[in-house]
Amino acid sequence: MRALEKFWHALDERFDLAPLVEFATHKEVPRHRHSWAYYFGGLTLFFFLVQITTGILLLLYYRPTSEAAFESVQFIVTRVPFGWLVRSVHSWSANLMILSAFAHMFSVYFMGSYAKPRELTWWSGFALLALAMGFGFSGYLLPWNELAFFATRIGTDMMSKVPFAGAWLLKFLRGGEEVTGATLTRFFGFHVAVLPMITAALLSLHLALIQRQGMHVPESLEKEAKARKPIRFVPNFMLREGAVWLLGLAALAALAAFFPWELGIKADPFASAPAGIHPEWYFLFMFETLKLIPAHVLGIEGELLGLGVFGLGGLVWFLVPVLDRGSRTGHRTRAFLVLGWFLLAYIVSFTLASLAGVFK
């Protein structure tokens, strides 16, 4: 114990850690009937940390070329001790991270936590969700299997529909006109270097803003929160957050062990696309919507119109702290509550319907 005290004293002398300790010991988390929503952000962070850990382990064996990518993943899952488990954990944690990020976003939205002075927190969180989906899209191609190859071709084809910049975006993502080994190398660079650097910077900002501004309490729950004793951040809330992390770890371990992530067959660029090609579940609501739009609507190409609507919808969602003027005074506009419930119902219903094969 004396050695630890000396070590802490040495750190405190050099970095002045006492104010941080003072802040942590006095920080409190409001307690009310919706306090459970505060744990989604930490759970998303947990799955992100799992992604980093397992991703580093996979990097020890993975080779990002069209000639060796599939074989290297095959070697990982068949020859490397527990390699199949590490890959399954990595793949499942990516999906659970995006799922918990969506849950975190909607819980923040319905609690009105985007209101002044938390606009920057909302915007940084929005960007982090987009980056998480970017991780999923870029990582999907890395095994270089048939499903990932053709799904990536379809996904990047959509970028060519963007007015004026479509052709440039297509070449930028693919590294050429077609999905080739250059695309794989480019996606690998995005997945392990570019996106992690941007995410680390934004995540640091996001966490700093949350710690600085504290947890938001909805106006309708202020009386309840004042009547109930708040939770001390250290150690009470951290212990509860740790229990949630353990539950997340248990779910992740069960999924990885009982439903190992399949590798499929190696991609053949000269083969025809197999039937039933579709993106990952978090893109299904957009994918199915674009399929339902007619080829031309009022002289406008259907896919272009759909992408324009999705782009406009994303911009509105991003600007909610500015557009919802009622949130500035604590009285949220009813239209934005309806918008949130509509969007949630739309995403869930289209995703579940697609997984159930309703749109086939």
VENQUIKA-V638477 format. One record per pair of residues at least 12 apart in sequence whose C-alpha atoms are under 8 Angstrom apart, sorted by the first residue. I is the first residue (numbers start at 1). J is the second residue. D is the distance in whole Angstrom. If there is no record, write none. Layout:
i->{I & I}
j->{J & J}
d->{D & D}
This chain:
i->{24 & 24 & 25 & 25 & 25 & 26 & 26 & 26 & 27 & 27 & 27 & 28 & 28 & 28 & 28 & 29 & 29 & 29 & 29 & 29 & 29 & 29 & 30 & 30 & 30 & 30 & 30 & 30 & 31 & 31 & 31 & 31 & 31 & 32 & 32 & 32 & 32 & 37 & 37 & 37 & 38 & 39 & 39 & 40 & 40 & 40 & 40 & 41 & 41 & 41 & 42 & 42 & 43 & 43 & 43 & 43 & 43 & 43 & 44 & 44 & 44 & 44 & 44 & 45 & 46 & 47 & 47 & 47 & 47 & 48 & 48 & 48 & 50 & 50 & 51 & 51 & 51 & 54 & 54 & 54 & 54 & 55 & 57 & 58 & 58 & 58 & 61 & 61 & 62 & 64 & 64 & 64 & 64 & 65 & 65 & 65 & 66 & 66 & 66 & 66 & 67 & 69 & 69 & 69 & 70 & 70 & 70 & 70 & 73 & 73 & 74 & 84 & 84 & 85 & 85 & 85 & 87 & 88 & 88 & 88 & 88 & 89 & 89 & 89 & 91 & 92 & 92 & 92 & 92 & 93 & 94 & 95 & 97 & 98 & 98 & 98 & 98 & 101 & 102 & 105 & 105 & 106 & 106 & 109 & 110 & 110 & 111 & 111 & 111 & 112 & 112 & 112 & 113 & 113 & 113 & 114 & 114 & 115 & 115 & 115 & 115 & 116 & 116 & 116 & 118 & 119 & 120 & 121 & 121 & 121 & 122 & 122 & 123 & 124 & 124 & 124 & 124 & 125 & 126 & 127 & 128 & 128 & 128 & 131 & 131 & 133 & 134 & 135 & 135 & 137 & 138 & 138 & 138 & 138 & 139 & 139 & 139 & 140 & 141 & 141 & 142 & 142 & 142 & 143 & 144 & 144 & 144 & 145 & 145 & 145 & 145 & 145 & 146 & 146 & 146 & 146 & 146 & 147 & 147 & 147 & 148 & 149 & 149 & 149 & 150 & 150 & 151 & 151 & 151 & 152 & 153 & 153 & 155 & 156 & 156 & 156 & 157 & 158 & 161 & 161 & 162 & 162 & 173 & 173 & 174 & 179 & 180 & 219 & 219 & 281 & 281 & 282 & 284 & 284 & 284 & 285 & 285 & 285 & 285 & 285 & 285 & 286 & 288 & 288 & 288 & 289 & 290 & 290 & 290 & 290 & 293 & 324}
j->{233 & 234 & 232 & 233 & 234 & 232 & 233 & 234 & 232 & 233 & 234 & 230 & 231 & 232 & 233 & 214 & 215 & 230 & 231 & 232 & 233 & 237 & 215 & 217 & 225 & 229 & 230 & 231 & 225 & 228 & 229 & 230 & 231 & 221 & 224 & 225 & 228 & 104 & 107 & 108 & 215 & 241 & 244 & 100 & 101 & 103 & 104 & 100 & 101 & 104 & 241 & 245 & 97 & 100 & 241 & 244 & 245 & 248 & 96 & 97 & 98 & 100 & 101 & 97 & 245 & 93 & 94 & 96 & 97 & 93 & 94 & 97 & 90 & 93 & 90 & 93 & 94 & 86 & 87 & 89 & 90 & 90 & 86 & 76 & 86 & 87 & 73 & 76 & 76 & 142 & 184 & 185 & 188 & 181 & 184 & 185 & 144 & 180 & 181 & 184 & 181 & 142 & 143 & 144 & 143 & 144 & 145 & 266 & 143 & 263 & 263 & 260 & 261 & 256 & 257 & 260 & 261 & 256 & 257 & 260 & 261 & 252 & 253 & 256 & 261 & 252 & 255 & 256 & 261 & 252 & 136 & 136 & 132 & 129 & 132 & 133 & 282 & 129 & 129 & 125 & 126 & 340 & 344 & 340 & 337 & 340 & 216 & 217 & 218 & 218 & 327 & 332 & 216 & 217 & 218 & 320 & 321 & 321 & 327 & 328 & 330 & 321 & 327 & 328 & 213 & 321 & 209 & 206 & 209 & 210 & 318 & 321 & 318 & 202 & 203 & 205 & 206 & 206 & 318 & 202 & 199 & 202 & 203 & 195 & 199 & 282 & 195 & 191 & 195 & 152 & 187 & 188 & 190 & 191 & 187 & 188 & 191 & 152 & 184 & 187 & 184 & 187 & 188 & 263 & 184 & 266 & 267 & 263 & 264 & 265 & 266 & 267 & 264 & 265 & 266 & 267 & 268 & 264 & 267 & 277 & 267 & 179 & 267 & 269 & 273 & 277 & 277 & 278 & 279 & 179 & 178 & 179 & 279 & 170 & 173 & 174 & 170 & 303 & 303 & 304 & 304 & 307 & 186 & 187 & 186 & 269 & 269 & 330 & 331 & 351 & 355 & 351 & 350 & 351 & 354 & 346 & 347 & 348 & 350 & 351 & 354 & 310 & 350 & 354 & 359 & 306 & 302 & 303 & 306 & 307 & 306 & 336}
d->{7 & 6 & 7 & 7 & 6 & 7 & 8 & 8 & 6 & 5 & 7 & 6 & 5 & 4 & 5 & 8 & 6 & 6 & 5 & 6 & 6 & 7 & 7 & 7 & 6 & 8 & 5 & 6 & 5 & 6 & 7 & 5 & 6 & 7 & 6 & 5 & 7 & 7 & 6 & 8 & 8 & 6 & 7 & 6 & 7 & 7 & 5 & 7 & 7 & 6 & 7 & 8 & 8 & 7 & 8 & 7 & 6 & 7 & 8 & 5 & 8 & 5 & 6 & 8 & 7 & 6 & 7 & 7 & 5 & 8 & 8 & 6 & 7 & 7 & 6 & 6 & 7 & 6 & 7 & 7 & 6 & 7 & 8 & 8 & 8 & 7 & 8 & 7 & 8 & 7 & 7 & 6 & 7 & 6 & 7 & 6 & 7 & 7 & 5 & 7 & 8 & 7 & 6 & 6 & 5 & 5 & 7 & 6 & 6 & 8 & 7 & 7 & 8 & 6 & 7 & 7 & 7 & 5 & 8 & 5 & 5 & 7 & 7 & 5 & 7 & 7 & 7 & 7 & 8 & 7 & 7 & 8 & 8 & 7 & 6 & 7 & 8 & 6 & 7 & 8 & 8 & 8 & 8 & 7 & 7 & 7 & 8 & 7 & 5 & 6 & 7 & 7 & 6 & 8 & 7 & 8 & 6 & 6 & 5 & 6 & 8 & 7 & 7 & 6 & 8 & 6 & 8 & 6 & 6 & 7 & 8 & 8 & 6 & 6 & 8 & 8 & 6 & 7 & 7 & 8 & 7 & 7 & 7 & 7 & 7 & 8 & 8 & 6 & 7 & 8 & 5 & 7 & 7 & 6 & 7 & 7 & 6 & 8 & 7 & 7 & 6 & 7 & 7 & 7 & 8 & 6 & 6 & 7 & 6 & 5 & 4 & 4 & 7 & 6 & 6 & 4 & 7 & 8 & 8 & 7 & 8 & 8 & 6 & 8 & 6 & 7 & 6 & 6 & 6 & 8 & 8 & 6 & 8 & 6 & 7 & 8 & 7 & 8 & 7 & 6 & 7 & 8 & 7 & 8 & 7 & 8 & 8 & 6 & 8 & 7 & 8 & 8 & 7 & 6 & 7 & 8 & 6 & 8 & 5 & 5 & 8 & 8 & 7 & 7 & 7 & 8 & 7 & 6 & 6 & 8 & 7 & 7}
